Amino acid sequence: MTAQRPATDALRLEIFRHALTGITDEMSVTLRRAAYSTNIKTRLDFSCALFDGRARSVAQSFAQPIHLGTLAHFVPGILARYGAPLEAGDAILCNDSHLGGLHLNDVCLVAPLIVDGRPFAYAVAMAHHVDVGGGTPGSIGLHREQIQEGLILPPVRIMHDGVVDPGVLAMLVANVRSPRETEGDLRAQLASVGIGLRRVGELIDERGAEAVERGIDDLLDYTRRRSIAAIAALPRGIIEATDYLDDDGVSDEPVKISARITIGEDRVTFDLTGTDLQRPSSINTTKGGALSACAYALRCMIDPDIPVNDGFYQVIELLTTRGSVLDSEGRRRLAAARMPSAGCARPRCARSRGSCPSWLRPTPRARCSTSRSAVATRGPVATSCTTRRRPAAMAGGSGWMAWTASSRTSRTPRTRRSRRPSRTTRSSSCVTP
């Protein structure tokens, strides 16, 4: 009988990694099965994750690509803004996109696991809610300020000592158009984070708190080493591209999106500082949204088996201009009495296939679009802020209804390809040494 070969360090970390991702997968299954709305059950517009006591991303279920980097940016912002110490049985709720999230519909729930009187880990569930109030059904429309888009939730404690706060819950459902779905989805999120905390507690009981902490540190370092090795396989150099969105939904002026990607030895730098300043419309996005797009692009270029945690994000450097379309300002300036900018669009551009290196080419179906044109599905609720129909008609209601009424029985996605003439890209350049 031969002796069993001891597991290598990499194998040990892979086993630990799959134990953590198994927890986030179980959280995702719980959220999806318990949710009320089709946004979660059918569209899978949600993500679940685990963070350690230092608010570092440890594991994440890969349900929604745009959430890839958002939670890693959003959760530390939520915890820093809340400030007060959390206790066992607490849970805080937030959708303030300017703390690191995306748009107001993405409501994030964070619950701590307390071990020896301190937060040992956090279970997180973020889901796209059907409606969060505002001036448009579904809370996605053409607006000039974020306050018009819906109910803004700073970090607020929704649960204490395992009991949901009835006052906070009543306030939430009183300000939305879908109270049944909102309450049901929120309780599904609570069930999801409850499963996550329970499973992490079982892991601690099995291996010990110190062993789990060491395993997390080793896993993050292991992920960083693998990410650097994957970057080393990419061609060194600088890739530049500039493209334009048709307009901002308010004026006819195109929106410039500029990216300069530098691939170094141990990191990839995304320089988005050449992008236009923010517009008085919902075309803006937050730095968390820009980080998600960049992280997803890099993720598609390297080994897909690399874990998604803080070690992966350490090799990404993001440079933006505060107050630009890709990093809109969110805090009121007292001197100018400036309200938070609207930002439910999450703009993104895809360069033409011939202008970039072959390994960085987008798929043939990639198009310059906003999330509203991508999310447009069928029937009278389909919308697109970059349609050729003038925004004044859309904002007035009658024009928007007239545009959508023609396809009430349509079963195919709405597109604008047949509605606008083809045009060439305004400017671009890609350089590799």
ROTOR-762321 format. One record per atom (N, C-alpha, C): x, z, y. Coordinates in steps of 0.05 Angstrom, whole numbers, plus 5000, padded with zeros to 4 digits. Example, Ala and Ser with C-alpha at 12.3 -4.5 7.8 and 13.67 -1.06 7.14 Angstrom:
<sites>
    X    Z    Y
 5264 5156 4886
 5246 5156 4910
 5264 5156 4934
 5257 5142 4955
 5273 5143 4979
 5258 5157 5001
</sites>
This chain:
<sites>
    X    Z    Y
 5017 5000 4976
 5000 5000 5000
 5018 5000 5025
 5015 4980 5042
 5031 4977 5066
 5021 4994 5088
 5040 5004 5104
 5032 5021 5127
 5020 5003 5149
 5000 5014 5163
 4987 4999 5184
 5006 4996 5208
 5008 4972 5219
 5026 4968 5242
 5014 4980 5267
 5029 4995 5282
 5018 5007 5306
 5010 4986 5327
 4990 4992 5342
 4980 4973 5362
 5000 4970 5385
 5003 4946 5395
 5021 4942 5418
 5007 4952 5443
 5022 4954 5465
 5011 4963 5490
 4990 4944 5500
 4995 4918 5498
 4975 4899 5507
 4949 4901 5490
 4952 4905 5464
 4928 4907 5447
 4913 4932 5454
 4927 4954 5460
 4914 4979 5467
 4898 4975 5493
 4910 4961 5513
 4896 4957 5538
 4873 4938 5535
 4875 4918 5517
 4852 4900 5512
 4829 4915 5499
 4835 4933 5481
 4814 4949 5469
 4800 4967 5490
 4816 4979 5507
 4805 4996 5529
 4789 4979 5548
 4799 4955 5554
 4785 4937 5572
 4757 4930 5561
 4756 4923 5536
 4731 4915 5524
 4712 4939 5521
 4723 4963 5520
 4705 4986 5520
 4691 4989 5547
 4706 4984 5569
 4695 4986 5595
 4675 4963 5601
 4683 4938 5594
 4665 4916 5599
 4641 4917 5581
 4643 4930 5558
 4619 4935 5542
 4599 4952 5556
 4609 4972 5571
 4591 4989 5587
 4577 4973 5608
 4592 4957 5623
 4579 4941 5644
 4559 4921 5633
 4566 4910 5609
 4547 4891 5596
 4521 4906 5589
 4524 4930 5579
 4500 4945 5572
 4484 4952 5597
 4497 4958 5619
 4484 4962 5644
 4468 4937 5652
 4480 4914 5649
 4467 4889 5656
 4442 4884 5639
 4444 4888 5613
 4421 4885 5596
 4399 4903 5603
 4405 4928 5610
 4385 4948 5618
 4371 4939 5643
 4387 4930 5663
 4375 4921 5689
 4357 4897 5685
 4366 4878 5670
 4350 4854 5666
 4324 4859 5651
 4325 4876 5631
 4301 4881 5615
 4281 4898 5629
 4291 4916 5646
 4273 4935 5660
 4263 4924 5687
 4275 4903 5697
 4267 4893 5723
 4240 4880 5723
 4228 4879 5746
 4201 4867 5749
 4202 4838 5759
 4221 4832 5776
 4220 4806 5790
 4236 4785 5774
 4228 4759 5778
 4242 4737 5765
 4270 4733 5777
 4275 4744 5801
 4302 4742 5812
 4323 4754 5793
 4315 4775 5780
 4333 4789 5762
 4329 4780 5733
 4305 4779 5724
 4299 4773 5696
 4305 4744 5689
 4301 4725 5707
 4305 4697 5701
 4329 4685 5716
 4331 4689 5742
 4353 4678 5757
 4379 4693 5753
 4378 4717 5743
 4402 4733 5738
 4418 4738 5763
 4404 4742 5785
 4418 4747 5811
 4423 4776 5814
 4443 4786 5799
 4450 4814 5800
 4478 4817 5788
 4490 4840 5792
 4516 4846 5780
 4518 4876 5776
 4532 4885 5755
 4538 4913 5750
 4568 4917 5747
 4577 4940 5755
 4606 4945 5756
 4611 4975 5753
 4637 4981 5746
 4647 5008 5745
 4670 5010 5764
 4671 5032 5779
 4694 5039 5797
 4705 5066 5789
 4731 5069 5794
 4742 5096 5789
 4738 5114 5812
 4749 5138 5811
 4745 5158 5832
 4757 5150 5859
 4776 5131 5859
 4788 5121 5884
 4775 5096 5893
 4751 5090 5883
 4735 5067 5892
 4750 5041 5885
 4765 5040 5864
 4777 5015 5855
 4760 5002 5833
 4757 4976 5835
 4741 4962 5815
 4755 4963 5788
 4741 4972 5767
 4752 4975 5740
 4741 4954 5721
 4715 4949 5722
 4703 4929 5704
 4678 4919 5718
 4671 4894 5712
 4647 4882 5724
 4635 4862 5705
 4609 4863 5702
 4595 4843 5687
 4593 4817 5704
 4597 4795 5692
 4599 4770 5706
 4572 4756 5705
 4553 4766 5720
 4526 4755 5720
 4522 4735 5743
 4532 4742 5767
 4528 4726 5791
 4556 4720 5803
 4564 4695 5803
 4591 4689 5813
 4596 4698 5842
 4576 4696 5860
 4581 4703 5888
 4586 4733 5891
 4579 4749 5870
 4585 4778 5871
 4613 4784 5861
 4628 4764 5854
 4654 4769 5841
 4672 4786 5858
 4675 4780 5884
 4692 4797 5901
 4676 4815 5919
 4650 4812 5920
 4634 4827 5939
 4634 4857 5933
 4629 4864 5908
 4628 4892 5901
 4654 4906 5906
 4676 4893 5901
 4702 4905 5906
 4707 4911 5935
 4693 4896 5952
 4695 4900 5981
 4673 4918 5992
 4650 4917 5979
 4626 4931 5989
 4626 4960 5982
 4632 4967 5957
 4630 4995 5948
 4648 5014 5964
 4674 5007 5968
 4690 5025 5985
 4679 5028 6013
 4667 5007 6024
 4654 5009 6051
 4630 5027 6051
 4614 5026 6030
 4591 5044 6028
 4599 5073 6026
 4619 5079 6009
 4628 5106 6005
 4641 5117 6031
 4656 5100 6044
 4669 5109 6069
 4649 5115 6091
 4628 5098 6093
 4608 5102 6114
 4590 5126 6107
 4584 5131 6082
 4567 5153 6075
 4581 5180 6082
 4606 5182 6074
 4622 5204 6083
 4618 5230 6067
 4593 5239 6065
 4587 5265 6053
 4594 5264 6023
 4603 5288 6012
 4609 5288 5983
 4584 5285 5966
 4587 5270 5944
 4565 5265 5926
 4565 5285 5904
 4542 5292 5893
 4539 5311 5871
 4528 5297 5847
 4530 5310 5824
 4518 5299 5800
 4488 5295 5803
 4479 5272 5795
 4451 5265 5798
 4444 5251 5824
 4464 5246 5841
 4459 5232 5866
 4462 5202 5862
 4449 5187 5880
 4452 5158 5881
 4447 5149 5910
 4463 5132 5920
 4460 5122 5947
 4454 5092 5946
 4438 5084 5966
 4428 5056 5967
 4438 5044 5993
 4445 5018 5993
 4454 5005 6017
 4451 4975 6014
 4444 4962 6036
 4444 4932 6037
 4456 4921 6063
 4469 4939 6078
 4481 4930 6104
 4505 4911 6097
 4500 4886 6101
 4520 4866 6093
 4546 4868 6108
 4544 4879 6132
 4569 4881 6148
 4587 4904 6140
 4579 4919 6120
 4597 4938 6108
 4613 4926 6085
 4609 4901 6079
 4624 4887 6058
 4607 4872 6039
 4580 4872 6043
 4562 4858 6024
 4558 4829 6032
 4535 4818 6023
 4529 4790 6028
 4506 4788 6048
 4481 4788 6039
 4458 4788 6057
 4440 4811 6050
 4419 4816 6066
 4403 4840 6063
 4388 4841 6037
 4382 4818 6025
 4368 4819 5999
 4384 4831 5977
 4410 4830 5979
 4428 4842 5958
 4430 4872 5963
 4414 4887 5948
 4413 4916 5952
 4431 4929 5931
 4449 4946 5940
 4470 4958 5923
 4463 4988 5918
 4465 4996 5893
 4460 5024 5886
 4486 5035 5873
 4495 5058 5883
 4520 5071 5874
 4514 5099 5866
 4523 5106 5841
 4519 5133 5831
 4545 5144 5820
 4552 5169 5826
 4578 5180 5818
 4576 5195 5791
 4598 5196 5777
 4602 5213 5754
 4620 5235 5762
 4611 5260 5763
 4626 5283 5772
 4639 5296 5748
 4665 5299 5749
 4681 5313 5728
 4699 5333 5741
 4696 5359 5734
 4712 5380 5745
 4709 5382 5776
 4684 5377 5785
 4679 5381 5813
 4687 5358 5831
 4695 5335 5820
 4704 5312 5837
 4693 5287 5824
 4689 5266 5841
 4680 5240 5830
 4701 5228 5812
 4694 5224 5787
 4713 5211 5768
 4709 5181 5767
 4684 5173 5770
 4677 5144 5768
 4651 5139 5783
 4646 5114 5788
 4621 5106 5801
 4609 5083 5785
 4583 5085 5779
 4568 5063 5767
 4553 5048 5789
 4554 5022 5789
 4543 5006 5811
 4526 4984 5800
 4503 4980 5813
 4485 4958 5806
 4475 4945 5832
 4481 4919 5835
 4471 4905 5859
 4453 4883 5850
 4430 4880 5863
 4410 4860 5855
 4397 4848 5879
 4389 4823 5876
 4375 4809 5898
 4346 4816 5896
 4336 4830 5916
 4308 4838 5917
 4291 4815 5928
 4266 4814 5919
 4248 4792 5927
 4244 4791 5957
 4241 4814 5970
 4235 4814 5998
 4245 4841 6009
 4257 4840 6033
 4266 4864 6047
 4255 4865 6075
 4231 4853 6079
 4219 4852 6105
 4229 4830 6122
 4228 4833 6148
 4237 4813 6167
 4215 4792 6173
 4223 4771 6188
 4204 4752 6198
 4197 4730 6179
 4209 4728 6156
 4203 4706 6137
 4198 4717 6110
 4177 4707 6096
 4173 4715 6068
 4197 4709 6051
 4205 4729 6036
 4230 4727 6020
 4254 4736 6036
 4251 4741 6062
 4272 4751 6080
 4295 4732 6082
 4291 4706 6077
 4312 4686 6081
 4300 4664 6098
 4309 4662 6123
 4299 4642 6141
 4318 4638 6164
 4308 4625 6185
 4325 4618 6208
 4321 4640 6229
 4342 4656 6233
 4341 4678 6252
 4366 4679 6269
 4364 4692 6292
 4387 4694 6310
 4402 4721 6307
 4388 4742 6298
 4400 4768 6295
 4394 4779 6267
 4412 4796 6258
 4407 4808 6231
 4383 4825 6230
 4375 4838 6252
 4352 4855 6252
 4326 4839 6247
 4327 4813 6252
 4303 4797 6246
 4302 4789 6217
 4323 4793 6202
 4324 4784 6174
 4311 4803 6155
 4308 4828 6163
 4296 4848 6145
 4305 4876 6151
 4297 4894 6133
 4303 4922 6136
 4332 4927 6129
 4347 4938 6148
 4375 4944 6144
 4378 4973 6135
 4390 4975 6111
 4393 5002 6099
 4422 5010 6100
 4429 5029 6118
 4456 5041 6117
 4457 5058 6091
 4480 5067 6083
 4481 5084 6059
 4462 5108 6061
 4442 5108 6044
 4422 5130 6044
 4418 5140 6016
 4415 5166 6013
 4412 5178 5987
 4384 5174 5977
 4381 5159 5956
 4355 5153 5945
 4348 5172 5922
 4368 5185 5911
 4363 5204 5889
 4381 5228 5891
 4371 5251 5886
 4386 5276 5887
 4378 5293 5863
 4399 5303 5849
 4395 5319 5826
 4377 5305 5805
 4380 5279 5803
 4365 5264 5783
 4337 5257 5791
 4328 5264 5815
 4300 5260 5823
 4300 5240 5847
 4284 5219 5845
 4281 5200 5866
 4268 5213 5890
 4279 5208 5914
 4268 5219 5939
 4242 5203 5945
 4219 5216 5944
 4194 5201 5949
 4191 5191 5977
 4203 5205 5997
 4201 5196 6024
 4217 5170 6029
 4241 5169 6019
 4257 5144 6022
 4244 5121 6007
 4234 5126 5983
 4221 5105 5968
 4196 5095 5982
 4180 5113 5993
 4156 5105 6008
 4163 5088 6032
 4185 5096 6046
 4194 5081 6069
 4202 5052 6061
 4215 5049 6038
 4224 5023 6030
 4200 5005 6023
 4182 5015 6006
 4160 4998 5997
 4140 4992 6019
 4140 5008 6040
 4121 5004 6062
 4131 4981 6081
 4156 4973 6078
 4167 4953 6096
 4173 4926 6082
 4163 4922 6058
 4168 4897 6044
 4141 4884 6036
 4142 4858 6030
 4118 4844 6023
 4112 4845 5993
 4131 4856 5978
 4128 4857 5949
 4133 4886 5939
 4116 4905 5946
 4122 4933 5939
 4125 4938 5909
 4108 4925 5893
 4109 4930 5864
 4136 4921 5853
 4145 4896 5859
 4170 4886 5849
 4194 4902 5860
 4192 4910 5886
 4214 4925 5898
 4218 4952 5884
 4196 4966 5880
 4199 4992 5867
 4207 4989 5838
 4196 4969 5824
 4204 4965 5796
 4234 4957 5793
 4243 4939 5811
 4271 4932 5809
 4290 4955 5817
 4282 4971 5836
 4298 4994 5844
 4300 5014 5821
 4278 5019 5807
 4279 5037 5785
 4296 5025 5762
 4295 4999 5759
 4312 4986 5739
 4342 4990 5746
 4349 4989 5771
 4376 4994 5780
 4384 5023 5774
 4366 5041 5778
 4371 5069 5772
 4376 5073 5742
 4360 5059 5726
 4364 5061 5697
 4391 5049 5689
 4399 5028 5702
 4424 5015 5696
 4448 5033 5701
 4449 5044 5725
 4472 5062 5732
 4471 5087 5715
 4447 5096 5707
 4445 5119 5689
 4458 5114 5662
 4454 5090 5652
 4467 5082 5626
 4497 5081 5630
 4506 5070 5652
 4535 5068 5657
 4548 5095 5658
 4536 5114 5673
 4547 5141 5675
 4547 5155 5647
 4526 5151 5632
 4525 5164 5606
 4547 5153 5587
 4551 5127 5587
 4572 5115 5570
 4600 5123 5579
 4605 5124 5604
 4632 5133 5613
 4636 5162 5606
 4615 5179 5608
 4617 5207 5599
 4624 5209 5570
 4612 5192 5553
 4618 5192 5525
 4647 5183 5520
 4657 5164 5536
 4684 5155 5533
 4704 5178 5540
 4697 5194 5560
 4713 5217 5567
 4713 5238 5546
 4689 5243 5534
 4688 5262 5512
 4704 5254 5488
 4706 5228 5484
 4721 5218 5461
 4751 5218 5465
 4760 5210 5489
 4789 5207 5494
 4801 5227 5513
 4784 5241 5528
 4794 5259 5548
 4797 5247 5575
 4792 5263 5596
 4792 5252 5624
 4819 5241 5632
 4840 5256 5625
 4867 5247 5633
 4875 5221 5619
 4868 5218 5594
 4874 5193 5579
 4859 5169 5591
 4834 5174 5599
 4818 5152 5611
 4830 5144 5638
 4838 5164 5654
 4851 5158 5680
 4876 5142 5676
 4893 5150 5657
 4918 5135 5652
 4911 5107 5642
 4891 5105 5625
 4883 5079 5616
 4874 5061 5638
 4859 5071 5658
 4851 5055 5681
 4875 5046 5697
 4893 5064 5703
 4917 5056 5718
 4933 5034 5703
 4937 5038 5677
 4951 5018 5661
 4936 4992 5660
 4910 4993 5658
 4894 4968 5657
 4896 4952 5683
 4895 4966 5705
 4897 4952 5731
 4925 4939 5734
 4945 4954 5726
 4973 4943 5728
 4976 4920 5708
 4964 4922 5685
 4965 4900 5665
 4951 4875 5676
 4928 4879 5689
 4914 4856 5700
 4930 4843 5723
 4943 4859 5739
 4959 4848 5761
 4982 4832 5749
 4996 4841 5729
 5018 4826 5717
 5008 4800 5705
 4985 4800 5692
 4974 4775 5680
 4966 4756 5702
 4955 4766 5724
 4947 4749 5747
 4971 4736 5759
 4992 4751 5763
 5017 4740 5775
 5028 4718 5757
 5028 4724 5730
 5038 4704 5711
 5021 4678 5712
 4995 4681 5716
 4978 4658 5717
 4983 4642 5743
 4988 4656 5765
 4993 4643 5790
 5020 4627 5789
 5039 4639 5774
 5065 4625 5771
 5062 4598 5758
 5041 4594 5743
 5037 4568 5729
 5024 4547 5748
 5015 4555 5772
 5004 4537 5791
 5026 4524 5808
 5021 4500 5818
 5041 4487 5835
 5045 4503 5861
 5070 4507 5868
 5076 4520 5894
 5070 4502 5917
 5061 4513 5939
 5057 4496 5962
 5033 4506 5979
 5026 4489 5997
 5004 4494 6016
 4983 4472 6014
 4958 4480 6012
 4936 4461 6011
 4918 4467 6034
 4912 4447 6050
 4896 4450 6074
 4871 4432 6071
 4849 4441 6081
 4825 4425 6081
 4806 4434 6103
 4793 4415 6115
 4773 4420 6136
 4748 4404 6131
 4725 4416 6133
 4700 4402 6129
 4680 4414 6148
 4657 4402 6150
 4636 4410 6169
 4609 4412 6155
 4595 4433 6162
 4566 4435 6156
 4552 4418 6177
 4529 4406 6169
 4515 4388 6187
 4509 4401 6214
 4498 4425 6213
 4491 4439 6238
 4487 4468 6231
 4480 4484 6251
 4476 4513 6246
 4447 4521 6245
 4429 4501 6245
 4400 4507 6244
 4388 4511 6271
 4404 4514 6292
 4394 4518 6319
 4401 4495 6337
 4426 4487 6336
 4436 4464 6351
 4445 4442 6332
 4451 4419 6343
 4461 4396 6327
 4491 4397 6324
 4504 4417 6335
 4534 4418 6333
 4543 4425 6305
 4560 4410 6293
 4570 4416 6266
 4585 4442 6265
 4586 4454 6242
 4601 4479 6238
 4626 4474 6222
 4649 4479 6234
 4675 4474 6222
 4682 4496 6203
 4689 4489 6179
 4700 4507 6159
 4728 4498 6152
 4748 4514 6157
 4776 4506 6153
 4789 4526 6135
 4805 4516 6116
 4818 4533 6096
 4847 4523 6093
 4865 4542 6092
 4894 4537 6087
 4902 4556 6064
 4908 4545 6041
 4914 4561 6017
 4944 4558 6012
 4957 4582 6011
 4985 4583 6005
 4989 4596 5978
 5001 4582 5959
 5007 4593 5933
 5035 4602 5932
 5039 4628 5930
 5066 4639 5929
 5073 4648 5901
 5094 4665 5900
 5103 4674 5874
 5085 4695 5861
 5075 4713 5878
 5059 4735 5867
 5032 4738 5880
 5023 4719 5896
 4997 4721 5909
 4988 4694 5919
 4962 4692 5924
 4951 4668 5936
 4938 4677 5963
 4946 4664 5984
 4935 4671 6011
 4915 4650 6019
 4891 4659 6026
 4870 4642 6037
 4868 4647 6067
 4876 4628 6083
 4875 4631 6112
 4851 4615 6122
 4831 4629 6132
 4806 4617 6141
 4804 4620 6172
 4826 4625 6185
 4825 4631 6214
 4818 4607 6231
 4819 4583 6220
 4812 4559 6235
 4782 4553 6236
 4766 4571 6224
 4737 4566 6223
 4725 4572 6250
 4702 4559 6256
 4688 4563 6281
 4679 4591 6285
 4675 4599 6310
 4664 4625 6316
 4635 4627 6306
 4625 4651 6302
 4598 4655 6291
 4577 4643 6310
 4555 4635 6297
 4534 4621 6312
 4510 4640 6313
 4492 4636 6333
 4468 4652 6335
 4447 4643 6316
 4453 4643 6290
 4435 4635 6270
 4443 4647 6243
 4428 4642 6222
 4433 4654 6196
 4455 4639 6181
 4470 4621 6194
 4491 4606 6180
 4516 4623 6174
 4518 4647 6187
 4542 4663 6184
 4543 4677 6157
 4567 4685 6150
 4570 4702 6127
 4590 4725 6134
 4593 4744 6116
 4611 4766 6120
 4637 4761 6107
 4657 4779 6113
 4683 4776 6100
 4680 4780 6069
 4661 4797 6061
 4657 4801 6033
 4648 4776 6019
 4631 4760 6033
 4622 4735 6022
 4645 4714 6020
 4662 4714 6041
 4685 4696 6040
 4704 4704 6018
 4708 4730 6014
 4726 4739 5993
 4715 4730 5965
 4689 4732 5962
 4676 4724 5937
 4682 4694 5931
 4678 4677 5951
 4683 4649 5947
 4712 4643 5940
 4731 4656 5954
 4759 4652 5948
 4767 4663 5920
 4756 4686 5913
 4762 4698 5887
 4751 4680 5865
 4728 4669 5869
 4716 4652 5848
 4732 4626 5845
 4741 4615 5868
 4757 4591 5867
 4782 4595 5851
 4796 4617 5857
 4821 4624 5842
 4815 4629 5813
 4793 4643 5808
 4786 4650 5781
 4782 4624 5764
 4772 4603 5776
 4768 4578 5761
 4794 4563 5755
 4816 4571 5769
 4841 4556 5766
 4860 4570 5747
 4855 4595 5739
 4874 4610 5723
 4861 4617 5696
 4875 4632 5680
 4866 4640 5654
 4839 4655 5656
 4818 4644 5644
 4792 4657 5647
 4790 4684 5632
 4809 4690 5615
 4808 4715 5600
 4820 4739 5616
 4831 4734 5639
 4842 4756 5655
 4819 4774 5664
 4823 4800 5661
 4801 4819 5669
 4794 4817 5698
 4770 4824 5705
 4760 4824 5732
 4760 4853 5742
 4781 4860 5756
 4783 4887 5767
 4802 4887 5791
 4809 4911 5801
 4825 4913 5825
 4852 4900 5822
 4863 4899 5797
 4888 4886 5793
 4888 4856 5799
 4865 4843 5794
 4862 4815 5800
 4860 4811 5830
 4845 4829 5844
 4841 4826 5873
 4867 4831 5888
 4886 4846 5876
 4911 4852 5890
 4928 4827 5895
 4924 4806 5880
 4940 4781 5884
 4926 4762 5904
 4904 4770 5916
 4890 4754 5935
 4893 4765 5963
 4902 4749 5981
 4904 4757 6009
 4885 4739 6025
 4867 4751 6040
 4847 4736 6056
 4851 4741 6085
 4855 4720 6100
 4858 4721 6129
 4834 4708 6143
 4820 4723 6160
 4797 4712 6174
 4799 4721 6203
 4783 4708 6219
 4780 4715 6247
 4754 4731 6251
 4757 4756 6260
 4734 4773 6265
 4715 4760 6285
 4690 4757 6278
 4671 4743 6295
 4669 4714 6290
 4679 4704 6268
 4677 4676 6260
 4653 4672 6241
 4648 4648 6234
 4626 4642 6216
 4631 4655 6189
 4656 4657 6180
 4663 4669 6154
 4670 4698 6156
 4667 4711 6179
 4672 4740 6182
 4657 4749 6206
 4630 4748 6204
 4614 4754 6228
 4614 4783 6234
 4611 4789 6260
 4612 4817 6269
 4586 4831 6263
 4588 4856 6256
 4565 4871 6248
 4559 4895 6264
 4577 4905 6279
 4573 4930 6294
 4566 4924 6323
 4548 4939 6334
 4540 4936 6362
 4563 4942 6381
 4569 4925 6399
 4588 4930 6420
 4573 4943 6444
 4581 4967 6451
 4567 4981 6472
 4569 4966 6498
 4592 4955 6504
 4596 4942 6530
 4577 4917 6533
 4574 4902 6511
 4559 4878 6512
 4531 4881 6500
 4525 4905 6489
 4499 4910 6476
 4493 4888 6455
 4513 4883 6438
 4511 4860 6419
 4499 4870 6393
 4479 4855 6384
 4467 4862 6358
 4482 4849 6335
 4480 4860 6311
 4493 4847 6288
 4483 4818 6284
 4502 4801 6278
 4495 4773 6274
 4479 4769 6249
 4462 4749 6249
 4448 4741 6225
 4468 4730 6205
 4462 4733 6179
 4481 4724 6160
 4471 4722 6132
 4450 4706 6127
 4440 4704 6100
 4446 4677 6087
 4463 4661 6100
 4467 4634 6090
 4490 4632 6070
 4513 4646 6075
 4537 4644 6059
 4546 4615 6057
 4555 4604 6080
 4563 4575 6080
 4588 4571 6063
 4589 4547 6051
 4613 4540 6036
 4615 4509 6035
 4639 4499 6035
 4643 4470 6036
 4660 4462 6012
 4655 4438 6003
 4672 4426 5982
 4684 4401 5992
 4711 4399 5990
 4725 4375 6000
 4721 4352 5981
 4725 4328 5992
 4723 4304 5975
 4744 4304 5954
 4739 4291 5932
 4757 4292 5909
 4783 4279 5914
 4784 4259 5932
 4809 4245 5936
 4829 4259 5954
 4821 4280 5967
 4838 4291 5988
 4855 4315 5979
 4850 4326 5955
 4864 4349 5945
 4878 4343 5919
 4898 4360 5911
 4911 4355 5886
 4892 4355 5863
 4899 4342 5841
 4881 4338 5819
 4873 4365 5806
 4891 4385 5806
 4884 4410 5794
 4865 4427 5811
 4861 4418 5837
 4844 4434 5855
 4819 4419 5862
 4813 4397 5848
 4789 4381 5855
 4764 4395 5846
 4743 4395 5864
 4717 4406 5856
 4704 4387 5836
 4682 4397 5824
 4667 4381 5805
 4653 4358 5821
 4645 4336 5807
 4632 4314 5821
 4606 4323 5835
 4593 4344 5825
 4567 4351 5837
 4570 4370 5861
 4596 4379 5866
 4600 4397 5889
 4593 4383 5915
 4579 4398 5932
 4571 4386 5958
 4574 4407 5979
 4576 4397 6004
 4576 4415 6027
 4548 4425 6032
 4544 4452 6029
 4517 4462 6029
 4517 4491 6037
 4494 4502 6042
 4490 4530 6045
 4475 4540 6021
 4473 4567 6018
 4460 4578 5995
 4430 4571 5995
 4418 4567 6018
 4390 4562 6019
 4384 4535 6006
 4401 4515 6011
 4395 4489 5999
 4401 4490 5969
 4419 4508 5960
 4424 4510 5932
 4403 4526 5918
 4390 4545 5932
 4370 4562 5919
 4343 4549 5919
 4339 4529 5936
 4313 4516 5938
 4305 4506 5910
 4281 4515 5901
 4273 4509 5874
 4250 4490 5873
 4226 4499 5879
 4203 4482 5876
 4180 4493 5892
 4161 4476 5899
 4136 4485 5912
 4140 4493 5941
 4120 4506 5953
 4120 4511 5981
 4141 4531 5991
 4155 4545 5973
 4175 4564 5982
 4203 4552 5985
 4207 4527 5978
 4233 4515 5980
 4240 4511 6009
 4264 4519 6017
 4273 4517 6045
 4301 4508 6046
 4309 4497 6069
 4337 4489 6073
 4342 4490 6103
 4361 4506 6112
 4365 4509 6141
 4380 4484 6152
 4392 4468 6135
 4407 4445 6145
 4391 4419 6142
 4365 4421 6137
 4348 4397 6135
 4347 4383 6162
 4341 4357 6162
 4339 4342 6187
 4315 4350 6203
 4295 4364 6191
 4273 4373 6207
 4283 4393 6227
 4274 4391 6251
 4285 4407 6273
 4278 4437 6268
 4297 4455 6274
 4293 4483 6270
 4269 4495 6285
 4263 4483 6309
 4240 4493 6324
 4214 4490 6308
 4211 4468 6294
 4187 4464 6278
 4187 4484 6255
 4210 4489 6243
 4211 4508 6221
 4204 4536 6230
 4216 4544 6253
 4211 4571 6263
 4182 4574 6271
 4169 4553 6281
 4141 4555 6290
 4121 4558 6267
 4129 4551 6243
 4111 4556 6221
 4096 4530 6212
 4083 4517 6231
 4068 4493 6223
 4086 4471 6213
 4108 4466 6227
 4126 4445 6218
 4138 4452 6191
 4145 4477 6187
 4157 4485 6161
 4136 4481 6139
 4112 4489 6143
 4091 4486 6123
 4085 4456 6118
 4086 4440 6140
 4081 4412 6136
 4102 4399 6119
 4127 4408 6123
 4150 4397 6108
 4148 4404 6078
 4139 4429 6072
 4139 4438 6045
 4113 4431 6030
 4091 4426 6045
 4066 4422 6032
 4065 4396 6015
 4083 4378 6021
 4083 4353 6006
 4092 4355 5978
 4104 4378 5971
 4115 4381 5944
 4105 4405 5929
 4080 4412 5933
 4069 4436 5920
 4068 4434 5890
 4066 4410 5880
 4065 4407 5851
 4090 4396 5839
 4111 4393 5856
 4136 4382 5847
 4149 4401 5827
 4162 4390 5806
 4176 4406 5787
 4206 4401 5788
 4215 4386 5808
 4244 4380 5810
 4255 4394 5835
 4280 4402 5835
 4292 4415 5858
 4291 4396 5883
 4287 4409 5906
 4287 4394 5931
 4316 4388 5939
 4322 4364 5946
 4349 4357 5956
 4345 4341 5982
 4367 4339 5997
 4367 4324 6022
 4382 4298 6019
 4391 4291 5995
 4408 4267 5992
 4394 4242 6002
 4368 4240 5996
 4353 4216 6004
 4344 4217 6033
 4347 4240 6046
 4336 4243 6073
 4357 4239 6095
 4382 4239 6088
 4402 4236 6108
 4421 4213 6101
 4431 4199 6121
 4450 4177 6115
 4477 4188 6107
 4491 4173 6090
 4518 4182 6082
 4537 4180 6105
 4556 4198 6105
 4576 4199 6127
 4603 4207 6115
 4623 4198 6128
 4650 4205 6118
 4659 4232 6129
 4678 4244 6115
 4688 4270 6124
 4703 4266 6150
 4700 4286 6168
 4711 4283 6195
 4742 4285 6195
 4753 4305 6180
 4782 4307 6180
 4790 4323 6156
 4814 4318 6146
 4823 4333 6123
 4853 4328 6119
 4866 4347 6106
 4894 4343 6099
 4901 4362 6077
 4915 4352 6058
 4925 4368 6036
 4954 4362 6031
 4971 4382 6031
 5000 4378 6029
 5010 4395 6007
 5025 4383 5989
 5040 4398 5969
 5069 4390 5970
 5088 4408 5970
 5116 4400 5972
 5125 4387 5946
</sites>
